[in-house]
């Protein structure tokens, strides 16, 4: 069966280089913020190896830390594409700033949005949009490129409680974060199929932040 060319083109996805007016305005606002507020601090942050905490506060004030989070949870109700635009514009000026926004939106918030329970969404997404930095704790010393080889283990204690044993490494936002999506294996006999994720809050018993690694950014 043939179809008119016009009807076929209407069903095709829009090119990523073609922005709506709303997307273009959003991109411009992030670019202006990055140029005016982030760029003046880049050299100092690189030299000290520490991200300026006041900038993270501005990220929240501008809604950059809950871009895809629905408005009912205090977020911007935007799209995943909006988050990518924000990451690109921040990275033009400072890669570390781009990664902070990236991890918050595309990893932590996105994971809770897609796979979190109703209670987890209610409890965490509003905080993630307002003032809580998140971190994605997957990598380990022996499983950086091979994530399926992670050694962290999780054991059920009953009544819905779990005990997690292990160490993570190279975790973006670890110093600033209060909420961590931590990956551990609950069934080592099942190999990578036994891996699952847990939401862990800073301050929970046994949780600690190690020394800062000397790395770029």
C-alpha positions in Angstrom: 0.0 0.0 0.0 1.4 3.4 -0.9 1.3 6.5 1.3 1.5 10.2 0.4 5.0 11.5 0.9 3.7 14.2 3.2 2.1 11.7 5.6 5.3 9.7 5.8 7.4 12.8 6.6 5.1 13.8 9.4 5.8 10.5 11.2 9.5 10.8 11.0 11.4 12.0 14.1 12.6 15.6 14.0 16.3 16.0 13.3 18.3 16.6 16.5 19.8 19.8 15.0 16.3 21.2 14.6 15.0 22.8 17.8 11.6 24.1 18.6 11.3 27.7 19.8 11.0 26.5 23.4 14.1 24.3 23.1 16.1 27.1 21.5 15.1 29.5 24.3 16.0 27.0 26.9 19.4 26.3 25.3 20.1 30.1 25.1 19.2 30.6 28.8 21.6 27.8 29.9 24.3 29.1 27.6 24.0 32.6 29.1 24.2 31.3 32.6 27.2 29.1 31.8 29.1 32.0 30.2 28.2 34.6 32.9 28.3 32.5 36.1 30.4 29.4 35.5 33.2 30.5 33.1 34.7 33.1 35.6 35.2 30.2 38.1 36.6 27.5 35.8 40.3 28.2 36.2 40.0 28.5 40.0 38.0 25.3 40.3 40.5 23.4 38.1 43.5 24.6 40.2 41.8 23.8 43.5 40.3 20.5 42.3 37.0 21.5 43.9 33.6 22.5 42.4 32.2 25.8 43.7 29.3 24.9 46.0 27.5 28.1 45.2 27.2 27.1 41.5 25.3 23.9 42.5 22.8 26.1 44.4 22.3 28.1 41.2 21.8 24.9 39.3 18.8 24.1 41.6 17.5 27.6 41.5 17.4 27.5 37.6 15.7 24.1 37.6 18.7 22.4 36.0 18.8 19.5 38.5 15.3 18.3 37.9 14.7 18.9 34.2 12.8 15.8 33.3 11.1 15.4 36.8 7.3 15.9 36.5 5.9 19.1 37.9 3.9 17.1 40.5 7.3 16.3 42.1 8.7 19.8 41.9 10.6 19.3 38.7 10.5 21.2 35.4 8.4 18.6 33.5 10.8 18.8 30.6 12.2 16.2 28.3 15.3 14.0 28.2 16.3 16.1 25.2 16.2 19.2 27.3 18.6 17.6 29.7 21.0 16.8 26.9 20.8 20.4 25.7 21.7 21.6 29.2 24.6 19.2 29.5 26.0 20.3 26.1 25.8 24.0 27.0 27.4 23.6 30.4 30.1 21.4 28.9 31.0 24.1 26.4 32.2 26.1 29.3 33.2 23.5 31.9 33.1 19.7 31.5 32.8 19.2 35.3 29.7 21.4 35.4 28.3 19.4 32.5 28.9 16.1 34.2 27.2 17.2 37.4 24.1 18.2 35.6 24.3 15.0 33.4 24.6 12.6 36.3 21.8 14.2 38.2 19.3 14.2 35.3 20.2 11.4 33.0 21.4 8.8 35.5 20.0 9.4 39.0 16.7 11.1 38.3 16.1 9.0 35.2 16.7 5.8 37.1 14.2 6.7 39.8 11.7 7.9 37.2 11.8 4.7 35.2 12.3 2.0 37.8 11.6 3.5 41.2 8.5 2.6 43.2 5.8 5.1 43.8 7.1 5.8 47.3 10.6 6.3 46.0 9.4 8.8 43.5 7.5 10.7 46.1 10.3 10.6 48.6 13.2 11.4 46.4 12.3 13.3 43.2 11.1 16.4 45.0 14.4 16.5 46.9 16.4 15.9 43.8 14.7 18.9 42.1 15.0 21.2 45.1 18.3 20.8 46.9 19.7 17.2 46.9 22.6 16.2 44.7 22.6 12.6 43.5 25.4 10.2 42.6 25.4 7.0 40.5 27.6 4.5 42.3 28.4 1.8 39.7 32.1 1.7 39.1 34.6 -0.2 41.3 38.4 -0.5 41.3 38.1 -3.8 39.5 35.0 -3.2 37.4 35.4 0.2 35.8 35.0 -0.8 32.1 33.4 -4.2 33.0 30.5 -3.2 35.2 29.2 -6.7 35.3 32.3 -7.7 37.3 31.4 -5.6 40.3 32.2 -7.2 43.7 29.7 -5.3 45.9 27.2 -7.7 47.5 23.7 -7.1 48.9 22.1 -9.4 51.5 18.5 -9.4 52.5 18.0 -9.0 56.2 14.2 -9.4 56.2 11.4 -6.9 56.6 12.6 -5.2 53.4 16.0 -4.3 54.9 19.3 -5.0 53.1 22.9 -5.0 54.0 25.4 -3.8 51.3 29.1 -4.7 51.4 31.6 -3.2 49.0 33.5 -0.2 47.8 32.9 2.1 44.9 35.4 4.3 43.0 35.3 7.3 40.6 31.8 8.3 41.7 30.8 11.7 40.2 29.1 14.0 42.7 30.2 11.8 45.7 31.5 14.7 47.7 28.4 16.8 47.2 25.7 14.1 47.0 23.2 13.1 49.7 21.5 10.4 47.7 23.3 7.5 45.9 22.0 4.9 43.5 24.3 2.0 44.5 24.6 -1.2 42.4 25.3 -4.5 44.1 24.9 -8.2 43.3 22.1 -9.9 45.3 22.7 -13.3 43.7 26.3 -13.8 42.6 25.5 -17.3 41.3 23.3 -15.6 38.6 26.2 -13.5 37.4 25.3 -10.1 36.0 21.6 -11.0 36.2 21.9 -10.8 40.0 22.9 -7.1 39.9 20.3 -4.6 41.1 20.3 -1.0 42.4 19.6 0.5 45.8 18.8 4.0 46.9 21.2 4.8 49.7 21.3 8.1 51.7 24.3 9.7 53.1 24.4 9.1 56.9 22.9 5.6 56.7 24.8 3.2 59.1 28.1 1.9 57.6 28.1 4.4 54.8 31.2 6.6 54.2 33.0 8.7 51.6 36.6 7.9 50.9 39.5 10.2 50.0 39.3 12.2 46.8 41.2 10.6 43.9 43.6 12.9 42.0 42.0 13.0 38.6 41.1 15.4 35.8 38.1 17.6 36.5 
